[in-house]
Amino acid sequence: MKGVVFNLLEEVVTRRHGEDTWDALLDAAGLEGAYTSLGNYPDQDVHKLVVAASSALATTPAEVLRWFGREAMPVLAERYPAFFSAHTSTRPFILSINEIIHPEVRKIYPGADVPVFDFRDAGDGTLLMGYQSARKLCALAQGFVEGAAEHYRESLKFEHLNCMHHGDPKCLFRISFS
């Protein structure tokens, strides 16, 4: 996993809870925390940090990942405003992930292994979004979508219909916008 993910996690934790909390998470996870944005680090490091945060907060790892995704969106909007200003609402922003955002991520962070999304209009105004990644960070993807909705001052309903954690080949989400 690219170090930029760790840097982003560190930033959202320290913004919300202070540097001491970040240091405590690193200690609880048994990690040193010297992550450079372009470096590559074991995926297991993120999992260790999520488990440490989950234990400290008495919540599930999935809730920690969702929180991270939601909290990361304002930081990403500050760093990469062009990704956000090109859209006026959440739906087109989400639909731009594969064609615009992820190719740019690969340019900025060569070798980045990004998830694959597929989209289908459900015909009732909802969006079906497929998610596939060996990392199985579907809760993080949900948090990013929820964070995007907050950015665009919209509300949405997010349903997790299928999940790789339950043996499905990919996750499938139904997103209703309002």
C-alpha positions as CSV (number, residue, x, y, z in Angstrom):
1,M,0.0,0.0,0.0
2,K,1.2,3.5,-0.9
3,G,2.5,5.6,2.0
4,V,0.1,8.4,1.0
5,V,-2.7,6.3,2.6
6,F,-0.8,6.2,5.9
7,N,-0.1,9.9,5.7
8,L,-3.8,10.6,5.1
9,L,-4.7,8.4,8.0
10,E,-2.2,10.1,10.3
11,E,-3.5,13.5,9.2
12,V,-7.2,12.7,10.0
13,V,-6.3,11.1,13.3
14,T,-4.1,14.0,14.4
15,R,-6.7,16.6,13.2
16,R,-9.4,14.9,15.2
17,H,-7.6,13.4,18.2
18,G,-4.1,14.9,18.3
19,E,-0.6,13.6,17.8
20,D,-0.6,11.6,21.0
21,T,-3.4,9.5,19.7
22,W,-1.6,8.7,16.5
23,D,1.5,7.7,18.5
24,A,-0.6,5.5,20.8
25,L,-2.1,3.8,17.7
26,L,1.3,3.2,16.3
27,D,2.5,1.7,19.6
28,A,-0.6,-0.5,19.9
29,A,-0.1,-1.7,16.4
30,G,3.6,-2.3,16.9
31,L,4.6,0.0,14.1
32,E,7.2,2.7,13.7
33,G,5.1,5.0,11.5
34,A,7.8,6.4,9.3
35,Y,5.8,6.5,6.1
36,T,6.7,8.5,3.0
37,S,4.0,9.3,0.5
38,L,5.7,7.5,-2.4
39,G,6.8,4.5,-0.4
40,N,5.3,1.1,-0.5
41,Y,4.3,-0.6,2.8
42,P,2.7,-3.9,3.7
43,D,-1.1,-3.9,3.6
44,Q,-1.0,-5.5,7.0
45,D,0.2,-2.2,8.5
46,V,-3.1,-0.6,7.7
47,H,-4.9,-3.6,9.1
48,K,-2.9,-3.4,12.3
49,L,-3.7,0.3,12.7
50,V,-7.4,-0.3,12.1
51,V,-7.5,-3.1,14.7
52,A,-5.6,-0.9,17.2
53,A,-8.1,1.9,16.7
54,S,-11.0,-0.5,16.8
55,S,-9.8,-1.9,20.1
56,A,-9.2,1.6,21.5
57,L,-12.7,2.8,20.5
58,A,-14.6,-0.4,21.2
59,T,-16.0,-0.4,17.7
60,T,-15.7,-2.6,14.7
61,P,-12.8,-2.3,12.2
62,A,-15.4,-1.6,9.5
63,E,-16.6,1.4,11.5
64,V,-13.0,2.7,11.8
65,L,-12.5,2.4,8.0
66,R,-15.8,4.2,7.3
67,W,-14.8,7.0,9.7
68,F,-11.4,7.2,8.0
69,G,-13.1,7.5,4.6
70,R,-15.5,10.2,5.7
71,E,-12.8,12.2,7.5
72,A,-10.4,11.9,4.6
73,M,-12.6,13.6,2.1
74,P,-12.2,17.2,3.3
75,V,-8.4,16.6,3.3
76,L,-8.5,15.3,-0.2
77,A,-10.7,18.2,-1.3
78,E,-8.1,20.6,0.0
79,R,-5.2,18.8,-1.7
80,Y,-6.9,18.0,-5.0
81,P,-9.6,20.6,-5.5
82,A,-9.8,20.0,-9.3
83,F,-11.2,16.5,-8.7
84,F,-14.0,18.0,-6.7
85,S,-14.7,21.3,-8.4
86,A,-15.3,19.5,-11.7
87,H,-18.6,18.2,-10.2
88,T,-21.6,19.8,-8.6
89,S,-22.9,16.7,-6.8
90,T,-21.9,13.3,-5.4
91,R,-23.1,11.1,-8.2
92,P,-20.9,12.5,-11.0
93,F,-18.0,12.7,-8.7
94,I,-18.3,9.0,-7.8
95,L,-18.7,8.1,-11.5
96,S,-15.4,9.9,-12.3
97,I,-13.3,7.6,-10.0
98,N,-12.2,5.0,-12.7
99,E,-11.8,7.4,-15.6
100,I,-10.4,10.5,-14.0
101,I,-9.3,10.1,-10.4
102,H,-7.6,6.7,-10.4
103,P,-5.6,7.4,-13.5
104,E,-4.3,10.6,-11.9
105,V,-3.6,8.7,-8.7
106,R,-1.4,6.3,-10.7
107,K,0.4,9.2,-12.3
108,I,1.1,10.9,-8.9
109,Y,1.9,7.6,-7.2
110,P,3.4,5.1,-9.7
111,G,2.6,1.5,-8.9
112,A,-0.5,2.4,-6.9
113,D,-2.9,-0.6,-6.7
114,V,-6.3,1.0,-6.8
115,P,-9.6,-0.8,-6.5
116,V,-11.8,-1.4,-9.5
117,F,-15.4,0.0,-9.5
118,D,-18.2,-0.7,-11.9
119,F,-21.4,1.3,-12.1
120,R,-25.0,0.6,-13.2
121,D,-28.1,2.7,-13.0
122,A,-30.7,0.7,-11.2
123,G,-33.5,2.5,-13.1
124,D,-35.2,3.8,-10.0
125,G,-32.7,6.7,-9.5
126,T,-30.3,4.6,-7.4
127,L,-26.8,3.7,-8.5
128,L,-25.4,0.2,-8.2
129,M,-21.7,0.4,-7.5
130,G,-19.5,-2.7,-7.6
131,Y,-16.2,-2.7,-5.7
132,Q,-13.4,-5.2,-6.2
133,S,-10.0,-5.2,-4.5
134,A,-7.7,-7.8,-3.0
135,R,-7.5,-5.6,0.1
136,K,-11.3,-5.8,0.7
137,L,-11.5,-2.3,2.1
138,C,-15.2,-1.9,1.2
139,A,-16.0,-0.1,4.4
140,L,-13.3,2.5,3.4
141,A,-15.0,2.9,0.0
142,Q,-18.3,3.4,1.8
143,G,-16.8,6.1,4.0
144,F,-15.3,7.9,1.0
145,V,-18.7,7.9,-0.7
146,E,-20.4,9.2,2.5
147,G,-17.6,11.8,2.8
148,A,-18.2,12.9,-0.8
149,A,-21.9,13.4,-0.1
150,E,-21.0,15.5,3.0
151,H,-18.6,17.6,0.8
152,Y,-21.4,18.2,-1.7
153,R,-23.9,18.8,1.1
154,E,-26.1,15.9,0.1
155,S,-27.5,13.0,1.9
156,L,-27.6,9.5,0.7
157,K,-28.6,6.0,1.6
158,F,-25.9,3.4,1.3
159,E,-26.7,-0.3,1.2
160,H,-24.1,-3.1,1.1
161,L,-25.9,-5.8,-0.9
162,N,-23.0,-8.2,-1.5
163,C,-19.6,-8.4,0.2
164,M,-16.3,-10.1,-0.4
165,H,-16.0,-10.6,3.3
166,H,-19.0,-13.0,3.0
167,G,-17.6,-14.9,0.0
168,D,-19.0,-12.8,-2.8
169,P,-16.6,-12.2,-5.8
170,K,-17.1,-8.5,-5.3
171,C,-19.0,-6.0,-3.2
172,L,-22.1,-4.5,-4.5
173,F,-23.6,-1.3,-3.1
174,R,-26.9,0.5,-3.8
175,I,-26.6,4.2,-3.4
176,S,-29.7,6.4,-3.2
177,F,-29.2,10.1,-3.5
178,S,-31.4,12.9,-2.1
